[in-house]
Amino acid sequence: MPKPSTVSSLRPELGSVAPPRAPDRPEEVRATLDALGVVPSKHWGQSFLTDPYVADAEAALVDHRPGQSTVEIGGGLGILTGALLRRGIRPLTVVEQDSRLAAYLRSRFGEHVDVLTADALEVALPPAHCFVGNLPYSVATPILLRLMAARVPRVVFLVQREVAERMAAGPGSKQYGRLSIIAQLYGSVELFRSVPSESFTPRPQVESRLATFVARPDPLPVPSVPDFERIVRTLFSSRRKQLVNLLPRVAPSADAAARLAVAAAWPEDWRRLRPEDLAPSAYFALARAMARRP
């Protein structure tokens, strides 16, 4: 494909039925970015997916139903946008912070999508059944936590592999920690395929992983999310210490801590356990027990 010279030269022909193909080869991506005057930000960990099969696999996980709205975060050059549209996922809103990329997406996909030029961490989230996106590494975690806290029913995301695996991790694993417990407070995370760095331009130094989040349909299992986050943050601040030394940090005394452990139905040997040995449900029970105390 010849190097484009202007954004207007990339506009699809009027009257086209199928959505146009987005740049999906490294040389196409680089040429298009050059034409738009966009330099990928190392600060934001910004890389552009160049594997259409990964984009299609991501779109397939949206689990779209007629009449349900979908929001894509970080449209970039549209490789995922095109995959979503080819699967008939509409209405589709794309949130893109870079005004040049947002203008390109409007030019490329026309009336097929609604493009919102905004920061996904600050904009009022459009109502949608599913959010989907290839998230920049530096802001992936706060964006995901914001979507979870907003009780979005389903999120499909491609992020740094470590982040995805930490969110899905269970007790006893090396990845299990505060992020795992907070994510599982809001719902469940399921891991899918790993994506090598060769699938992006420019190539990141780490692998990515595709995953989904499904919100729990029932009320949250803790009375106060801020209080719960404080408890978990305190207990995991010294994760190699035993809970006998950590639990008193969130209780008035060692005796009060022991009573809380009983009220939360913690295992009898909790004193010798470490924070990563307890399942999220044990921390939910602790938060409820703390809320009930005088």
C-alpha positions in Angstrom: 0.0 0.0 0.0 1.5 3.4 -0.9 2.2 5.8 1.9 -0.8 8.1 2.4 -0.1 11.8 2.3 -3.2 13.2 3.9 -6.1 12.1 6.1 -8.6 12.9 3.4 -6.9 10.4 1.0 -7.8 7.7 3.5 -11.5 8.4 3.4 -13.7 5.5 2.3 -15.6 5.8 -0.9 -19.2 7.0 -0.5 -21.8 4.4 -0.8 -19.6 1.6 0.5 -21.6 -1.1 2.3 -19.0 -2.9 4.3 -16.8 -0.9 6.7 -13.4 -0.2 5.3 -10.3 -2.1 6.3 -8.0 -0.5 8.8 -4.2 -0.5 8.5 -3.1 -3.9 9.9 0.4 -4.3 8.7 3.4 -2.7 10.4 4.4 -0.7 7.3 0.8 0.5 6.8 0.5 1.6 10.5 3.8 3.5 10.3 2.8 5.2 7.1 -0.6 6.2 8.4 0.8 7.5 11.6 3.4 9.5 9.7 0.6 11.0 7.6 -1.4 12.0 10.7 1.7 13.4 12.4 1.3 11.0 15.3 4.3 9.7 17.2 3.4 6.7 19.6 3.9 7.8 23.2 6.4 5.8 25.1 5.1 7.5 28.3 1.7 6.1 27.7 3.0 2.7 26.6 1.2 3.3 23.3 1.5 0.5 20.6 -0.8 -0.2 17.7 -2.1 -3.8 17.1 -1.1 -5.2 13.7 -2.6 -8.6 13.9 -6.2 -8.7 12.5 -6.8 -12.2 13.9 -6.2 -10.9 17.4 -8.7 -8.1 16.7 -11.2 -10.5 15.4 -10.8 -12.8 18.5 -11.3 -9.8 20.7 -14.4 -8.7 18.8 -15.8 -12.3 19.1 -15.7 -12.0 22.9 -18.0 -9.0 23.0 -21.0 -11.4 23.1 -23.2 -8.8 21.4 -27.0 -9.0 21.4 -29.4 -7.0 19.1 -30.1 -3.6 20.7 -27.1 -3.6 23.0 -24.6 -0.7 22.9 -20.9 -1.3 22.8 -18.1 1.2 23.6 -14.5 0.8 22.4 -11.8 2.6 24.4 -8.8 3.8 22.5 -9.8 3.4 18.8 -6.3 4.1 17.5 -6.2 3.4 13.7 -9.4 1.3 13.8 -8.2 -2.3 13.6 -10.5 -3.4 16.4 -13.2 -0.9 15.3 -13.3 -2.6 11.9 -13.4 -6.1 13.4 -16.4 -5.0 15.6 -18.3 -3.6 12.7 -17.7 -6.7 10.5 -19.4 -8.7 13.3 -22.4 -6.4 13.2 -21.7 -4.9 16.6 -23.7 -1.7 16.5 -24.4 0.9 17.9 -20.8 1.4 18.5 -19.1 4.4 20.2 -15.4 4.8 20.1 -13.6 6.9 22.8 -10.2 8.2 21.5 -8.2 10.8 23.4 -5.9 11.9 20.5 -7.9 14.4 18.4 -5.9 13.4 15.3 -6.7 9.8 15.6 -10.3 10.6 16.4 -10.6 12.7 13.2 -9.0 9.8 11.3 -11.6 7.3 12.7 -14.4 9.6 11.7 -13.0 9.9 8.2 -12.3 6.2 7.9 -15.6 4.8 9.3 -18.0 7.6 8.7 -21.5 7.0 9.9 -20.7 3.5 11.0 -19.5 4.7 14.4 -19.9 7.6 16.9 -16.4 8.8 17.8 -16.0 10.6 21.1 -12.8 12.7 21.6 -12.2 12.3 25.3 -10.0 10.8 28.0 -11.5 7.5 29.2 -10.5 8.2 32.7 -12.4 11.5 32.9 -15.3 11.4 30.4 -18.8 10.5 31.6 -19.0 6.9 30.5 -21.7 6.3 27.8 -24.2 3.6 28.9 -23.3 0.3 27.3 -23.6 -3.4 27.8 -19.9 -4.0 26.9 -16.7 -2.0 26.8 -13.8 -3.3 24.7 -10.4 -2.0 24.0 -6.6 -2.4 23.5 -5.5 -0.3 26.4 -2.2 1.6 26.7 -0.1 -0.1 29.4 0.3 3.0 31.6 -3.4 3.6 32.1 -4.9 0.1 31.6 -5.3 -0.7 35.3 -7.1 2.6 36.3 -9.4 2.4 33.3 -10.4 -1.2 34.1 -11.0 -0.4 37.7 -13.1 2.5 36.7 -15.2 0.3 34.4 -15.6 -2.3 37.1 -16.6 0.2 39.7 -19.2 1.5 37.3 -20.7 -2.0 37.2 -20.3 -2.3 33.4 -21.8 -5.8 32.6 -19.0 -7.0 30.4 -15.5 -5.7 29.5 -13.2 -7.2 26.9 -9.6 -6.0 27.1 -6.2 -6.6 25.7 -3.5 -5.4 28.2 -0.1 -6.2 29.5 0.0 -9.9 30.3 1.0 -9.3 33.9 -2.0 -7.0 34.6 -4.5 -9.5 33.2 -3.0 -12.4 35.1 -2.9 -10.5 38.3 -6.6 -9.6 38.0 -7.5 -13.3 37.4 -5.1 -14.8 40.0 -6.3 -17.0 42.8 -4.9 -17.4 46.3 -1.5 -19.1 46.6 -0.2 -17.9 43.3 2.6 -15.5 42.8 0.4 -13.0 40.9 -2.4 -13.0 43.6 -2.7 -9.7 45.5 -4.7 -6.6 46.1 -5.6 -6.1 42.4 -6.9 -9.7 42.2 -9.1 -9.1 45.2 -10.5 -5.7 44.1 -11.2 -7.1 40.6 -13.0 -10.1 42.0 -15.0 -7.9 44.3 -16.7 -6.6 41.3 -17.0 -9.8 39.2 -14.9 -12.4 37.5 -12.0 -12.2 35.2 -11.3 -14.9 32.5 -8.0 -15.2 30.6 -7.8 -16.0 26.9 -4.9 -16.0 24.4 -1.5 -14.4 25.0 -0.4 -11.9 22.3 3.3 -11.6 21.5 5.1 -8.2 21.2 5.5 -8.9 17.4 1.8 -8.2 17.0 2.2 -4.5 17.7 3.9 -1.5 16.2 6.1 -0.2 17.8 6.9 -3.5 19.6 6.4 -3.3 23.4 9.0 -5.0 25.6 6.3 -7.3 27.2 3.6 -9.7 26.0 -0.1 -8.9 26.2 -3.1 -11.0 27.0 -6.7 -11.0 26.0 -9.2 -11.3 28.9 -12.8 -10.6 29.8 -14.5 -9.3 32.9 -18.1 -10.1 33.8 -19.7 -8.1 36.6 -21.4 -9.9 39.4 -25.2 -9.7 39.0 -25.9 -9.5 42.7 -25.0 -6.6 45.1 -21.4 -6.2 46.1 -20.4 -8.5 49.1 -19.0 -5.7 51.2 -20.8 -2.8 52.9 -18.3 -0.1 51.9 -15.9 -0.2 49.0 -13.5 2.5 50.3 -13.3 0.7 53.7 -12.7 -2.6 52.0 -10.0 -1.2 49.8 -8.3 0.3 52.9 -8.4 -3.1 54.7 -6.9 -5.0 51.7 -4.3 -2.3 51.1 -3.2 -2.5 54.7 -3.0 -6.2 54.9 -1.1 -6.6 51.6 1.3 -3.8 52.5 3.6 -6.4 54.0 2.5 -9.5 52.2 5.4 -11.7 53.5 4.4 -11.2 57.1 1.9 -13.5 58.8 -1.6 -12.4 59.4 -1.1 -12.6 63.2 1.1 -9.5 62.8 -1.0 -7.8 60.1 -4.6 -8.1 61.2 -4.1 -6.0 64.4 -3.3 -3.1 62.0 -7.0 -2.9 61.0 -8.3 -3.7 64.5 -8.0 -1.9 67.9 -6.0 -4.7 69.4 -4.7 -8.2 69.0 -7.7 -9.5 70.9 -10.1 -7.6 68.7 -8.3 -8.9 65.6 -8.8 -12.5 66.9 -12.5 -11.8 67.4 -12.8 -10.4 63.9 -11.2 -13.5 62.5 -13.7 -15.7 64.3 -16.6 -13.5 63.2 -15.4 -13.7 59.6 -15.1 -17.5 59.8 -11.4 -17.5 58.9 -9.6 -20.9 59.2 -8.4 -21.8 62.6 -4.7 -21.6 61.6 -5.1 -18.0 60.2 -2.4 -16.7 62.5 0.4 -18.5 60.6 -1.1 -17.7 57.1 0.0 -14.9 54.9 -2.3 -12.5 53.0 -2.0 -14.4 49.7 -3.2 -17.6 51.4 -6.8 -16.4 51.8 -9.4 -16.3 49.1 -11.2 -13.0 48.2 -14.3 -14.3 50.0 -12.4 -14.3 53.3 -11.6 -10.6 52.9 -15.3 -9.9 52.0 -16.3 -11.7 55.2 -13.8 -9.7 57.2 -15.1 -6.4 55.9 -18.7 -7.4 56.8 -17.5 -8.4 60.3 -15.7 -5.1 60.8 -18.8 -3.2 59.7 -20.9 -5.0 62.3 -18.6 -4.3 65.3 -19.7 -1.6 67.8 
